[in-house]
Amino acid sequence: MGMATFEGIAAVREFLEDWWGGYDEFRAEPEEMVDFGNGVLFGIFVQKGRPVGSSGEVGVRYAAMSIWVEGLIVRMTHYTDIDEARAAAERLAEERG
């Protein structure tokens, strides 16, 4: 599922290409988005998709925290624990302030 931290533009891009490439059909719908400031964005997403070669659909609800610099994501972390993700995003925004 990719519940990890990806640092640097190339690592984020590679992760997303690999993740989305595993599906013939893919969508991630935002449930909540919060800009904590200082380049820190937090979101809760519901992902659904049909894996390559499958006729079934899978889904997951997760949180993501990202750091943006000059319009690009330079760090991305995914969490299964939404409260943990929100707290991490709040702390990081304060640290970067």
N, C-alpha and C positions, 0 to 999 in steps of 0.2 A: 504494500500500500504506500510505501514511501514515507512512513512516519519517522522523519529524521530532519536534520538541518543540512541545507545546501548553500554553500558560500560561493559567491562570485557569479558573474553573469553567465559564464560558460557552463558552470555546474547546474545552475537553475534551468537554463535552456535544455541541457542534456536530460535532466530529470523529467521535465515536462514532455519533451518529445518521446522519451521512453514510456512514460506513464500513459499518455494519450495514444501512443502507437499500439498499445495492447488491446485496443477496442476498435470494432467495426463501427459502433455507434457510441458516442460519449457525450455526456452533458454534466455540468456541475452548476447547480443553481444556488445562488447566494441566499442564505436565510437571514443573515445579519452582517453588516459591514460597519466597522468603526475605525475612524482615523484618529489615533491617539496623539498625533502630532509628531514632530521631529523625525518624519520619514517612516513612522511605524504604523502599519495597517493591520487590522485584525478582521478575520471573517469566519463565519460559520457557513459551511456548504453541505449540500446534499448532492452526492455524486451518484449517477446512474449510468449504466452502459451495458453494451453487449460485447463481451470479450471476442477477440478474433476467433473465427471458426465455431462460435457457439450460437445456439438459438435462444439461450436464456439470458435474462438480464440480472445484473448484480447491482447492489447499491450500498452506500455507506454515508454516514453523517460524521463530519470531522471539522476541526478548526485549523486555520492557517494564520500564521503571523509572518509578515514580510517587512523588510526594510527597503525603502526606495531612495535612490540617489539619482538626481537629474533624470527622472522619468523612467528609470530602470530598476527592476528588482535585483538587489545585490545579495540578499540573504532571504531564505525562505525556510520556515520550520512548520511541520505538520504535527497535529496532536489528535489523539483519540479522546483525551480528557479536555473538554471545552473550558472548564473552569481554570485548569492549569494553563491553558493557552492564553486566556484573557488576562490572568495575573502576570504571566510572562511578558505580554505585550505592554501592559501598564508599567511594569518595572523598567522595561527597556526604553520606553518613551521618556520616563523620568530621567534615566541614566544619560540619555542622549541630549536632554534639554540643557 
